Amino acid sequence: MTPQEKVRLTWFVNIAVVCLGFGLMMPAMRIDAEGGGIKGFIMAFITPGPSSYSILSSVWTLLSKGVVMDILLAGIIFLFSVVFPILKLGVFYHKLNDGTVNKHISTLVHRWGRFSMLDVYIVAILILTIRTLPGGAQIRPSWGILLFTISVILSLYISMRLEKHELRKATE
């Protein structure tokens, strides 16, 4: 790998880390319960104004309910949307700075890290579900999901470049 490519990939890792941090904390979706008819009026009265949810606040909300299925779902989302992306970007940064990475951790990140786009799928399914509900409730994606998606796409690109380099290195 050329020094220029290492620098470029290190910058991509840094950008992905920043996007991941903001993507986890910023609102990923905004729900407007305003709609037509009596149901829209009742929904607007129960939840006045729009509600915004970040990935981390959604995990916290699921945990605070104390229901077993919600806690399980929160754990899965936390694992694949917070832990694995952070671990994956850390492994990439370490590899790019001439560090040796434990083979088990590297294999774990390679096999399971691709599921880090789980939140994007969940938000997409939620958007489709809410848009089909009666009462005029609307859900809109927000900046958090965009930044999270950018982080995931950058990490997939970095992973492909590092894998290509490792394959080239193994054949030499």
CNS distance restraints for C-alpha pairs under 8 A (distance, minus, plus):
assign (resid   1 and name CA) (resid   5 and name CA) 6.45 0.50 0.50
assign (resid   1 and name CA) (resid   6 and name CA) 6.78 0.50 0.50
assign (resid   1 and name CA) (resid 165 and name CA) 6.55 0.50 0.50
assign (resid   2 and name CA) (resid   6 and name CA) 6.40 0.50 0.50
assign (resid   3 and name CA) (resid   7 and name CA) 6.24 0.50 0.50
assign (resid   4 and name CA) (resid   8 and name CA) 6.13 0.50 0.50
assign (resid   5 and name CA) (resid   9 and name CA) 6.01 0.50 0.50
assign (resid   6 and name CA) (resid  10 and name CA) 5.97 0.50 0.50
assign (resid   6 and name CA) (resid  96 and name CA) 6.11 0.50 0.50
assign (resid   7 and name CA) (resid  11 and name CA) 6.20 0.50 0.50
assign (resid   8 and name CA) (resid  12 and name CA) 6.31 0.50 0.50
assign (resid   9 and name CA) (resid  13 and name CA) 6.17 0.50 0.50
assign (resid   9 and name CA) (resid  96 and name CA) 7.61 0.50 0.50
assign (resid   9 and name CA) (resid 158 and name CA) 6.45 0.50 0.50
assign (resid  10 and name CA) (resid  14 and name CA) 6.25 0.50 0.50
assign (resid  10 and name CA) (resid  93 and name CA) 6.50 0.50 0.50
assign (resid  10 and name CA) (resid  96 and name CA) 6.63 0.50 0.50
assign (resid  11 and name CA) (resid  15 and name CA) 6.14 0.50 0.50
assign (resid  12 and name CA) (resid  16 and name CA) 5.98 0.50 0.50
assign (resid  12 and name CA) (resid 154 and name CA) 6.56 0.50 0.50
assign (resid  12 and name CA) (resid 158 and name CA) 7.47 0.50 0.50
assign (resid  13 and name CA) (resid  17 and name CA) 6.14 0.50 0.50
assign (resid  13 and name CA) (resid  89 and name CA) 6.38 0.50 0.50
assign (resid  13 and name CA) (resid  92 and name CA) 7.22 0.50 0.50
assign (resid  13 and name CA) (resid  93 and name CA) 6.57 0.50 0.50
assign (resid  13 and name CA) (resid 154 and name CA) 7.43 0.50 0.50
assign (resid  13 and name CA) (resid 155 and name CA) 7.15 0.50 0.50
assign (resid  13 and name CA) (resid 158 and name CA) 7.54 0.50 0.50
assign (resid  14 and name CA) (resid  18 and name CA) 6.38 0.50 0.50
assign (resid  15 and name CA) (resid  19 and name CA) 6.11 0.50 0.50
assign (resid  15 and name CA) (resid 151 and name CA) 7.52 0.50 0.50
assign (resid  16 and name CA) (resid  20 and name CA) 5.90 0.50 0.50
assign (resid  16 and name CA) (resid  89 and name CA) 7.73 0.50 0.50
assign (resid  16 and name CA) (resid 150 and name CA) 7.11 0.50 0.50
assign (resid  16 and name CA) (resid 151 and name CA) 4.33 0.50 0.50
assign (resid  16 and name CA) (resid 152 and name CA) 7.46 0.50 0.50
assign (resid  16 and name CA) (resid 154 and name CA) 6.05 0.50 0.50
assign (resid  16 and name CA) (resid 155 and name CA) 6.79 0.50 0.50
assign (resid  17 and name CA) (resid  21 and name CA) 6.15 0.50 0.50
assign (resid  17 and name CA) (resid  86 and name CA) 7.68 0.50 0.50
assign (resid  17 and name CA) (resid  89 and name CA) 7.02 0.50 0.50
assign (resid  17 and name CA) (resid 151 and name CA) 6.98 0.50 0.50
assign (resid  18 and name CA) (resid  22 and name CA) 6.28 0.50 0.50
assign (resid  19 and name CA) (resid  23 and name CA) 5.63 0.50 0.50
assign (resid  19 and name CA) (resid 147 and name CA) 5.00 0.50 0.50
assign (resid  19 and name CA) (resid 148 and name CA) 6.08 0.50 0.50
assign (resid  19 and name CA) (resid 150 and name CA) 6.78 0.50 0.50
assign (resid  19 and name CA) (resid 151 and name CA) 5.41 0.50 0.50
assign (resid  20 and name CA) (resid  24 and name CA) 6.02 0.50 0.50
assign (resid  20 and name CA) (resid  85 and name CA) 7.93 0.50 0.50
assign (resid  20 and name CA) (resid 147 and name CA) 6.56 0.50 0.50
assign (resid  20 and name CA) (resid 148 and name CA) 5.22 0.50 0.50
assign (resid  20 and name CA) (resid 151 and name CA) 5.42 0.50 0.50
assign (resid  20 and name CA) (resid 152 and name CA) 7.97 0.50 0.50
assign (resid  21 and name CA) (resid  25 and name CA) 6.48 0.50 0.50
assign (resid  22 and name CA) (resid  26 and name CA) 5.63 0.50 0.50
assign (resid  22 and name CA) (resid 144 and name CA) 6.56 0.50 0.50
assign (resid  22 and name CA) (resid 147 and name CA) 6.81 0.50 0.50
assign (resid  22 and name CA) (resid 148 and name CA) 7.65 0.50 0.50
assign (resid  23 and name CA) (resid  27 and name CA) 7.76 0.50 0.50
assign (resid  23 and name CA) (resid  28 and name CA) 7.32 0.50 0.50
assign (resid  23 and name CA) (resid  54 and name CA) 7.86 0.50 0.50
assign (resid  23 and name CA) (resid  55 and name CA) 7.70 0.50 0.50
assign (resid  23 and name CA) (resid 143 and name CA) 7.30 0.50 0.50
assign (resid  23 and name CA) (resid 144 and name CA) 4.07 0.50 0.50
assign (resid  23 and name CA) (resid 145 and name CA) 5.95 0.50 0.50
assign (resid  23 and name CA) (resid 146 and name CA) 7.16 0.50 0.50
assign (resid  23 and name CA) (resid 147 and name CA) 4.74 0.50 0.50
assign (resid  23 and name CA) (resid 148 and name CA) 4.37 0.50 0.50
assign (resid  24 and name CA) (resid  28 and name CA) 7.94 0.50 0.50
assign (resid  24 and name CA) (resid  54 and name CA) 6.26 0.50 0.50
assign (resid  24 and name CA) (resid  55 and name CA) 5.16 0.50 0.50
assign (resid  24 and name CA) (resid  56 and name CA) 5.78 0.50 0.50
assign (resid  24 and name CA) (resid  82 and name CA) 7.68 0.50 0.50
assign (resid  24 and name CA) (resid 144 and name CA) 6.48 0.50 0.50
assign (resid  24 and name CA) (resid 148 and name CA) 6.76 0.50 0.50
assign (resid  25 and name CA) (resid  54 and name CA) 5.64 0.50 0.50
assign (resid  25 and name CA) (resid  55 and name CA) 6.65 0.50 0.50
assign (resid  25 and name CA) (resid  56 and name CA) 6.14 0.50 0.50
assign (resid  25 and name CA) (resid  57 and name CA) 7.69 0.50 0.50
assign (resid  25 and name CA) (resid 144 and name CA) 6.99 0.50 0.50
assign (resid  26 and name CA) (resid  53 and name CA) 7.93 0.50 0.50
assign (resid  26 and name CA) (resid  54 and name CA) 5.38 0.50 0.50
assign (resid  26 and name CA) (resid  55 and name CA) 7.82 0.50 0.50
assign (resid  26 and name CA) (resid 143 and name CA) 6.75 0.50 0.50
assign (resid  26 and name CA) (resid 144 and name CA) 4.61 0.50 0.50
assign (resid  27 and name CA) (resid  52 and name CA) 5.60 0.50 0.50
assign (resid  27 and name CA) (resid  53 and name CA) 4.94 0.50 0.50
assign (resid  27 and name CA) (resid  54 and name CA) 4.02 0.50 0.50
assign (resid  27 and name CA) (resid  55 and name CA) 7.34 0.50 0.50
assign (resid  27 and name CA) (resid 142 and name CA) 5.92 0.50 0.50
assign (resid  27 and name CA) (resid 143 and name CA) 6.48 0.50 0.50
assign (resid  27 and name CA) (resid 144 and name CA) 5.00 0.50 0.50
assign (resid  27 and name CA) (resid 145 and name CA) 7.47 0.50 0.50
assign (resid  28 and name CA) (resid  52 and name CA) 7.36 0.50 0.50
assign (resid  28 and name CA) (resid  53 and name CA) 5.86 0.50 0.50
assign (resid  28 and name CA) (resid  54 and name CA) 4.80 0.50 0.50
assign (resid  28 and name CA) (resid  55 and name CA) 6.41 0.50 0.50
assign (resid  28 and name CA) (resid 123 and name CA) 7.93 0.50 0.50
assign (resid  28 and name CA) (resid 141 and name CA) 5.95 0.50 0.50
assign (resid  28 and name CA) (resid 142 and name CA) 4.83 0.50 0.50
assign (resid  28 and name CA) (resid 143 and name CA) 6.11 0.50 0.50
assign (resid  28 and name CA) (resid 144 and name CA) 4.21 0.50 0.50
assign (resid  28 and name CA) (resid 145 and name CA) 4.48 0.50 0.50
assign (resid  28 and name CA) (resid 146 and name CA) 7.69 0.50 0.50
assign (resid  29 and name CA) (resid  52 and name CA) 5.76 0.50 0.50
assign (resid  29 and name CA) (resid  53 and name CA) 5.62 0.50 0.50
assign (resid  29 and name CA) (resid  54 and name CA) 6.93 0.50 0.50
assign (resid  29 and name CA) (resid 123 and name CA) 7.57 0.50 0.50
assign (resid  29 and name CA) (resid 139 and name CA) 6.71 0.50 0.50
assign (resid  29 and name CA) (resid 140 and name CA) 5.56 0.50 0.50
assign (resid  29 and name CA) (resid 141 and name CA) 4.40 0.50 0.50
assign (resid  29 and name CA) (resid 142 and name CA) 4.88 0.50 0.50
assign (resid  29 and name CA) (resid 144 and name CA) 7.59 0.50 0.50
assign (resid  29 and name CA) (resid 145 and name CA) 7.29 0.50 0.50
assign (resid  30 and name CA) (resid  50 and name CA) 6.45 0.50 0.50
assign (resid  30 and name CA) (resid  51 and name CA) 5.54 0.50 0.50
assign (resid  30 and name CA) (resid  52 and name CA) 4.32 0.50 0.50
assign (resid  30 and name CA) (resid  53 and name CA) 6.49 0.50 0.50
assign (resid  30 and name CA) (resid 139 and name CA) 5.58 0.50 0.50
assign (resid  30 and name CA) (resid 140 and name CA) 5.19 0.50 0.50
assign (resid  30 and name CA) (resid 141 and name CA) 6.37 0.50 0.50
assign (resid  30 and name CA) (resid 142 and name CA) 6.53 0.50 0.50
assign (resid  31 and name CA) (resid  50 and name CA) 5.48 0.50 0.50
assign (resid  31 and name CA) (resid  51 and name CA) 5.11 0.50 0.50
assign (resid  31 and name CA) (resid  52 and name CA) 6.32 0.50 0.50
assign (resid  31 and name CA) (resid 137 and name CA) 7.17 0.50 0.50
assign (resid  31 and name CA) (resid 138 and name CA) 5.76 0.50 0.50
assign (resid  31 and name CA) (resid 139 and name CA) 4.41 0.50 0.50
assign (resid  31 and name CA) (resid 140 and name CA) 6.46 0.50 0.50
assign (resid  32 and name CA) (resid  49 and name CA) 6.74 0.50 0.50
assign (resid  32 and name CA) (resid  50 and name CA) 4.54 0.50 0.50
assign (resid  32 and name CA) (resid  51 and name CA) 6.59 0.50 0.50
assign (resid  32 and name CA) (resid 137 and name CA) 5.71 0.50 0.50
assign (resid  32 and name CA) (resid 138 and name CA) 5.12 0.50 0.50
assign (resid  32 and name CA) (resid 139 and name CA) 6.20 0.50 0.50
assign (resid  33 and name CA) (resid  40 and name CA) 6.54 0.50 0.50
assign (resid  33 and name CA) (resid  43 and name CA) 5.63 0.50 0.50
assign (resid  33 and name CA) (resid  44 and name CA) 5.48 0.50 0.50
assign (resid  33 and name CA) (resid  47 and name CA) 7.11 0.50 0.50
assign (resid  33 and name CA) (resid  48 and name CA) 7.88 0.50 0.50
assign (resid  33 and name CA) (resid  49 and name CA) 7.42 0.50 0.50
assign (resid  33 and name CA) (resid  50 and name CA) 6.78 0.50 0.50
assign (resid  33 and name CA) (resid 136 and name CA) 6.95 0.50 0.50
assign (resid  33 and name CA) (resid 137 and name CA) 4.37 0.50 0.50
assign (resid  33 and name CA) (resid 138 and name CA) 6.38 0.50 0.50
assign (resid  34 and name CA) (resid  40 and name CA) 5.19 0.50 0.50
assign (resid  34 and name CA) (resid  41 and name CA) 6.85 0.50 0.50
assign (resid  34 and name CA) (resid  43 and name CA) 6.74 0.50 0.50
assign (resid  34 and name CA) (resid  44 and name CA) 5.28 0.50 0.50
assign (resid  34 and name CA) (resid  49 and name CA) 7.85 0.50 0.50
assign (resid  34 and name CA) (resid 135 and name CA) 7.93 0.50 0.50
assign (resid  34 and name CA) (resid 136 and name CA) 6.30 0.50 0.50
assign (resid  34 and name CA) (resid 137 and name CA) 5.81 0.50 0.50
assign (resid  34 and name CA) (resid 138 and name CA) 7.67 0.50 0.50
assign (resid  35 and name CA) (resid  39 and name CA) 7.51 0.50 0.50
assign (resid  35 and name CA) (resid  40 and name CA) 4.18 0.50 0.50
assign (resid  35 and name CA) (resid  41 and name CA) 6.97 0.50 0.50
assign (resid  35 and name CA) (resid  44 and name CA) 7.93 0.50 0.50
assign (resid  35 and name CA) (resid 135 and name CA) 5.52 0.50 0.50
assign (resid  35 and name CA) (resid 136 and name CA) 3.87 0.50 0.50
assign (resid  35 and name CA) (resid 137 and name CA) 5.80 0.50 0.50
assign (resid  36 and name CA) (resid  40 and name CA) 5.16 0.50 0.50
assign (resid  36 and name CA) (resid  41 and name CA) 7.19 0.50 0.50
assign (resid  36 and name CA) (resid 135 and name CA) 6.22 0.50 0.50
assign (resid  36 and name CA) (resid 136 and name CA) 5.94 0.50 0.50
assign (resid  37 and name CA) (resid  41 and name CA) 6.52 0.50 0.50
assign (resid  37 and name CA) (resid 135 and name CA) 7.04 0.50 0.50
assign (resid  38 and name CA) (resid  42 and name CA) 6.16 0.50 0.50
assign (resid  39 and name CA) (resid  43 and name CA) 6.08 0.50 0.50
assign (resid  39 and name CA) (resid 135 and name CA) 5.40 0.50 0.50
assign (resid  40 and name CA) (resid  44 and name CA) 6.01 0.50 0.50
assign (resid  40 and name CA) (resid 135 and name CA) 5.12 0.50 0.50
assign (resid  40 and name CA) (resid 136 and name CA) 6.27 0.50 0.50
assign (resid  40 and name CA) (resid 137 and name CA) 7.26 0.50 0.50
assign (resid  41 and name CA) (resid  45 and name CA) 6.16 0.50 0.50
assign (resid  42 and name CA) (resid  46 and name CA) 6.17 0.50 0.50
assign (resid  43 and name CA) (resid  47 and name CA) 6.03 0.50 0.50
assign (resid  43 and name CA) (resid  48 and name CA) 7.75 0.50 0.50
assign (resid  44 and name CA) (resid  48 and name CA) 4.92 0.50 0.50
assign (resid  44 and name CA) (resid  49 and name CA) 6.76 0.50 0.50
assign (resid  47 and name CA) (resid  51 and name CA) 7.72 0.50 0.50
assign (resid  53 and name CA) (resid  57 and name CA) 6.06 0.50 0.50
assign (resid  53 and name CA) (resid  58 and name CA) 6.06 0.50 0.50
assign (resid  54 and name CA) (resid  58 and name CA) 5.99 0.50 0.50
assign (resid  54 and name CA) (resid 144 and name CA) 6.75 0.50 0.50
assign (resid  55 and name CA) (resid  59 and name CA) 6.35 0.50 0.50
assign (resid  55 and name CA) (resid 119 and name CA) 7.66 0.50 0.50
assign (resid  55 and name CA) (resid 144 and name CA) 7.96 0.50 0.50
assign (resid  56 and name CA) (resid  60 and name CA) 6.22 0.50 0.50
assign (resid  56 and name CA) (resid  78 and name CA) 7.92 0.50 0.50
assign (resid  57 and name CA) (resid  61 and name CA) 6.02 0.50 0.50
assign (resid  58 and name CA) (resid  62 and name CA) 6.22 0.50 0.50
assign (resid  58 and name CA) (resid  74 and name CA) 7.94 0.50 0.50
assign (resid  59 and name CA) (resid  63 and name CA) 6.22 0.50 0.50
assign (resid  59 and name CA) (resid  74 and name CA) 4.95 0.50 0.50
assign (resid  59 and name CA) (resid  75 and name CA) 7.79 0.50 0.50
assign (resid  59 and name CA) (resid  77 and name CA) 7.08 0.50 0.50
assign (resid  59 and name CA) (resid  78 and name CA) 6.72 0.50 0.50
assign (resid  60 and name CA) (resid  64 and name CA) 6.04 0.50 0.50
assign (resid  60 and name CA) (resid  74 and name CA) 7.58 0.50 0.50
assign (resid  61 and name CA) (resid  65 and name CA) 6.56 0.50 0.50
assign (resid  62 and name CA) (resid  66 and name CA) 7.47 0.50 0.50
assign (resid  62 and name CA) (resid  70 and name CA) 5.14 0.50 0.50
assign (resid  62 and name CA) (resid  71 and name CA) 6.04 0.50 0.50
assign (resid  62 and name CA) (resid  73 and name CA) 7.54 0.50 0.50
assign (resid  62 and name CA) (resid  74 and name CA) 5.72 0.50 0.50
assign (resid  63 and name CA) (resid  67 and name CA) 7.80 0.50 0.50
assign (resid  63 and name CA) (resid  70 and name CA) 6.50 0.50 0.50
assign (resid  63 and name CA) (resid  71 and name CA) 5.05 0.50 0.50
assign (resid  63 and name CA) (resid  74 and name CA) 6.21 0.50 0.50
assign (resid  65 and name CA) (resid  70 and name CA) 7.15 0.50 0.50
assign (resid  65 and name CA) (resid  71 and name CA) 7.89 0.50 0.50
assign (resid  66 and name CA) (resid  70 and name CA) 7.09 0.50 0.50
assign (resid  66 and name CA) (resid  71 and name CA) 6.50 0.50 0.50
assign (resid  67 and name CA) (resid  71 and name CA) 6.15 0.50 0.50
assign (resid  68 and name CA) (resid  72 and name CA) 6.14 0.50 0.50
assign (resid  69 and name CA) (resid  73 and name CA) 6.11 0.50 0.50
assign (resid  70 and name CA) (resid  74 and name CA) 6.01 0.50 0.50
assign (resid  71 and name CA) (resid  75 and name CA) 6.09 0.50 0.50
assign (resid  72 and name CA) (resid  76 and name CA) 6.30 0.50 0.50
assign (resid  73 and name CA) (resid  77 and name CA) 6.15 0.50 0.50
assign (resid  74 and name CA) (resid  78 and name CA) 5.92 0.50 0.50
assign (resid  75 and name CA) (resid  79 and name CA) 5.96 0.50 0.50
assign (resid  76 and name CA) (resid  80 and name CA) 6.15 0.50 0.50
assign (resid  77 and name CA) (resid  81 and name CA) 5.50 0.50 0.50
assign (resid  77 and name CA) (resid  82 and name CA) 7.59 0.50 0.50
assign (resid  77 and name CA) (resid 118 and name CA) 7.24 0.50 0.50
assign (resid  77 and name CA) (resid 119 and name CA) 6.91 0.50 0.50
assign (resid  78 and name CA) (resid  82 and name CA) 5.17 0.50 0.50
assign (resid  78 and name CA) (resid  83 and name CA) 6.50 0.50 0.50
assign (resid  79 and name CA) (resid  83 and name CA) 4.92 0.50 0.50
assign (resid  79 and name CA) (resid  84 and name CA) 6.16 0.50 0.50
assign (resid  80 and name CA) (resid  84 and name CA) 5.34 0.50 0.50
assign (resid  80 and name CA) (resid  85 and name CA) 7.13 0.50 0.50
assign (resid  80 and name CA) (resid 113 and name CA) 7.42 0.50 0.50
assign (resid  80 and name CA) (resid 115 and name CA) 6.17 0.50 0.50
assign (resid  80 and name CA) (resid 116 and name CA) 4.86 0.50 0.50
assign (resid  80 and name CA) (resid 117 and name CA) 7.71 0.50 0.50
assign (resid  80 and name CA) (resid 118 and name CA) 6.62 0.50 0.50
assign (resid  81 and name CA) (resid  85 and name CA) 6.33 0.50 0.50
assign (resid  81 and name CA) (resid 116 and name CA) 5.14 0.50 0.50
assign (resid  81 and name CA) (resid 117 and name CA) 7.01 0.50 0.50
assign (resid  81 and name CA) (resid 118 and name CA) 6.63 0.50 0.50
assign (resid  81 and name CA) (resid 119 and name CA) 6.28 0.50 0.50
assign (resid  82 and name CA) (resid  86 and name CA) 6.23 0.50 0.50
assign (resid  82 and name CA) (resid 116 and name CA) 7.95 0.50 0.50
assign (resid  83 and name CA) (resid  87 and name CA) 6.07 0.50 0.50
assign (resid  84 and name CA) (resid  88 and name CA) 5.79 0.50 0.50
assign (resid  84 and name CA) (resid 109 and name CA) 6.96 0.50 0.50
assign (resid  84 and name CA) (resid 112 and name CA) 7.59 0.50 0.50
assign (resid  84 and name CA) (resid 113 and name CA) 5.64 0.50 0.50
assign (resid  84 and name CA) (resid 116 and name CA) 6.52 0.50 0.50
assign (resid  85 and name CA) (resid  89 and name CA) 6.08 0.50 0.50
assign (resid  85 and name CA) (resid 113 and name CA) 6.63 0.50 0.50
assign (resid  85 and name CA) (resid 116 and name CA) 6.06 0.50 0.50
assign (resid  85 and name CA) (resid 152 and name CA) 7.71 0.50 0.50
assign (resid  86 and name CA) (resid  90 and name CA) 6.10 0.50 0.50
assign (resid  87 and name CA) (resid  91 and name CA) 6.17 0.50 0.50
assign (resid  87 and name CA) (resid 109 and name CA) 7.17 0.50 0.50
assign (resid  88 and name CA) (resid  92 and name CA) 6.26 0.50 0.50
assign (resid  88 and name CA) (resid 109 and name CA) 5.61 0.50 0.50
assign (resid  88 and name CA) (resid 110 and name CA) 7.95 0.50 0.50
assign (resid  88 and name CA) (resid 113 and name CA) 6.46 0.50 0.50
assign (resid  88 and name CA) (resid 155 and name CA) 7.80 0.50 0.50
assign (resid  89 and name CA) (resid  93 and name CA) 6.11 0.50 0.50
assign (resid  89 and name CA) (resid 155 and name CA) 6.97 0.50 0.50
assign (resid  90 and name CA) (resid  94 and name CA) 6.12 0.50 0.50
assign (resid  91 and name CA) (resid  95 and name CA) 6.07 0.50 0.50
assign (resid  91 and name CA) (resid 101 and name CA) 6.91 0.50 0.50
assign (resid  91 and name CA) (resid 106 and name CA) 7.04 0.50 0.50
assign (resid  91 and name CA) (resid 109 and name CA) 7.97 0.50 0.50
assign (resid  92 and name CA) (resid  96 and name CA) 6.12 0.50 0.50
assign (resid  92 and name CA) (resid 158 and name CA) 7.59 0.50 0.50
assign (resid  92 and name CA) (resid 159 and name CA) 7.62 0.50 0.50
assign (resid  93 and name CA) (resid  97 and name CA) 6.31 0.50 0.50
assign (resid  94 and name CA) (resid  98 and name CA) 6.73 0.50 0.50
assign (resid  94 and name CA) (resid  99 and name CA) 5.11 0.50 0.50
assign (resid  94 and name CA) (resid 100 and name CA) 7.28 0.50 0.50
assign (resid  94 and name CA) (resid 101 and name CA) 7.16 0.50 0.50
assign (resid  95 and name CA) (resid  99 and name CA) 5.11 0.50 0.50
assign (resid  95 and name CA) (resid 100 and name CA) 6.45 0.50 0.50
assign (resid  95 and name CA) (resid 101 and name CA) 6.79 0.50 0.50
assign (resid 101 and name CA) (resid 105 and name CA) 7.17 0.50 0.50
assign (resid 101 and name CA) (resid 106 and name CA) 6.48 0.50 0.50
assign (resid 102 and name CA) (resid 106 and name CA) 6.22 0.50 0.50
assign (resid 103 and name CA) (resid 107 and name CA) 6.05 0.50 0.50
assign (resid 104 and name CA) (resid 108 and name CA) 6.05 0.50 0.50
assign (resid 105 and name CA) (resid 109 and name CA) 6.08 0.50 0.50
assign (resid 106 and name CA) (resid 110 and name CA) 6.09 0.50 0.50
assign (resid 107 and name CA) (resid 111 and name CA) 6.04 0.50 0.50
assign (resid 108 and name CA) (resid 112 and name CA) 5.87 0.50 0.50
assign (resid 108 and name CA) (resid 113 and name CA) 7.41 0.50 0.50
assign (resid 109 and name CA) (resid 113 and name CA) 4.80 0.50 0.50
assign (resid 110 and name CA) (resid 114 and name CA) 7.14 0.50 0.50
assign (resid 112 and name CA) (resid 116 and name CA) 7.88 0.50 0.50
assign (resid 114 and name CA) (resid 156 and name CA) 7.50 0.50 0.50
assign (resid 116 and name CA) (resid 152 and name CA) 6.92 0.50 0.50
assign (resid 117 and name CA) (resid 121 and name CA) 6.76 0.50 0.50
assign (resid 117 and name CA) (resid 149 and name CA) 7.24 0.50 0.50
assign (resid 117 and name CA) (resid 152 and name CA) 6.38 0.50 0.50
assign (resid 118 and name CA) (resid 122 and name CA) 6.28 0.50 0.50
assign (resid 119 and name CA) (resid 123 and name CA) 6.08 0.50 0.50
assign (resid 120 and name CA) (resid 124 and name CA) 6.11 0.50 0.50
assign (resid 120 and name CA) (resid 145 and name CA) 6.81 0.50 0.50
assign (resid 120 and name CA) (resid 149 and name CA) 6.92 0.50 0.50
assign (resid 121 and name CA) (resid 125 and name CA) 6.13 0.50 0.50
assign (resid 122 and name CA) (resid 126 and name CA) 6.08 0.50 0.50
assign (resid 123 and name CA) (resid 127 and name CA) 6.04 0.50 0.50
assign (resid 123 and name CA) (resid 141 and name CA) 7.90 0.50 0.50
assign (resid 124 and name CA) (resid 128 and name CA) 6.31 0.50 0.50
assign (resid 125 and name CA) (resid 129 and name CA) 6.08 0.50 0.50
assign (resid 126 and name CA) (resid 130 and name CA) 6.04 0.50 0.50
assign (resid 127 and name CA) (resid 131 and name CA) 6.03 0.50 0.50
assign (resid 127 and name CA) (resid 139 and name CA) 5.81 0.50 0.50
assign (resid 127 and name CA) (resid 140 and name CA) 7.22 0.50 0.50
assign (resid 127 and name CA) (resid 141 and name CA) 7.89 0.50 0.50
assign (resid 128 and name CA) (resid 132 and name CA) 6.46 0.50 0.50
assign (resid 129 and name CA) (resid 133 and name CA) 6.71 0.50 0.50
assign (resid 130 and name CA) (resid 137 and name CA) 6.84 0.50 0.50
assign (resid 130 and name CA) (resid 138 and name CA) 6.69 0.50 0.50
assign (resid 130 and name CA) (resid 139 and name CA) 6.58 0.50 0.50
assign (resid 131 and name CA) (resid 136 and name CA) 7.97 0.50 0.50
assign (resid 131 and name CA) (resid 137 and name CA) 6.94 0.50 0.50
assign (resid 131 and name CA) (resid 138 and name CA) 5.98 0.50 0.50
assign (resid 131 and name CA) (resid 139 and name CA) 6.86 0.50 0.50
assign (resid 133 and name CA) (resid 137 and name CA) 7.11 0.50 0.50
assign (resid 141 and name CA) (resid 145 and name CA) 6.70 0.50 0.50
assign (resid 141 and name CA) (resid 146 and name CA) 7.98 0.50 0.50
assign (resid 142 and name CA) (resid 146 and name CA) 6.92 0.50 0.50
assign (resid 143 and name CA) (resid 147 and name CA) 6.20 0.50 0.50
assign (resid 144 and name CA) (resid 148 and name CA) 6.07 0.50 0.50
assign (resid 145 and name CA) (resid 149 and name CA) 6.01 0.50 0.50
assign (resid 146 and name CA) (resid 150 and name CA) 6.23 0.50 0.50
assign (resid 147 and name CA) (resid 151 and name CA) 6.25 0.50 0.50
assign (resid 148 and name CA) (resid 152 and name CA) 6.30 0.50 0.50
assign (resid 149 and name CA) (resid 153 and name CA) 6.11 0.50 0.50
assign (resid 150 and name CA) (resid 154 and name CA) 6.08 0.50 0.50
assign (resid 151 and name CA) (resid 155 and name CA) 6.14 0.50 0.50
assign (resid 152 and name CA) (resid 156 and name CA) 6.17 0.50 0.50
assign (resid 153 and name CA) (resid 157 and name CA) 6.24 0.50 0.50
assign (resid 154 and name CA) (resid 158 and name CA) 6.13 0.50 0.50
assign (resid 155 and name CA) (resid 159 and name CA) 5.96 0.50 0.50
assign (resid 156 and name CA) (resid 160 and name CA) 6.21 0.50 0.50
assign (resid 157 and name CA) (resid 161 and name CA) 6.28 0.50 0.50
assign (resid 158 and name CA) (resid 162 and name CA) 6.10 0.50 0.50
assign (resid 159 and name CA) (resid 163 and name CA) 5.97 0.50 0.50
assign (resid 160 and name CA) (resid 164 and name CA) 6.05 0.50 0.50
assign (resid 161 and name CA) (resid 165 and name CA) 6.20 0.50 0.50
assign (resid 162 and name CA) (resid 166 and name CA) 6.14 0.50 0.50
assign (resid 163 and name CA) (resid 167 and name CA) 6.15 0.50 0.50
assign (resid 164 and name CA) (resid 168 and name CA) 6.17 0.50 0.50
assign (resid 165 and name CA) (resid 169 and name CA) 6.03 0.50 0.50
assign (resid 166 and name CA) (resid 170 and name CA) 6.06 0.50 0.50
assign (resid 167 and name CA) (resid 171 and name CA) 6.36 0.50 0.50
assign (resid 168 and name CA) (resid 172 and name CA) 6.49 0.50 0.50
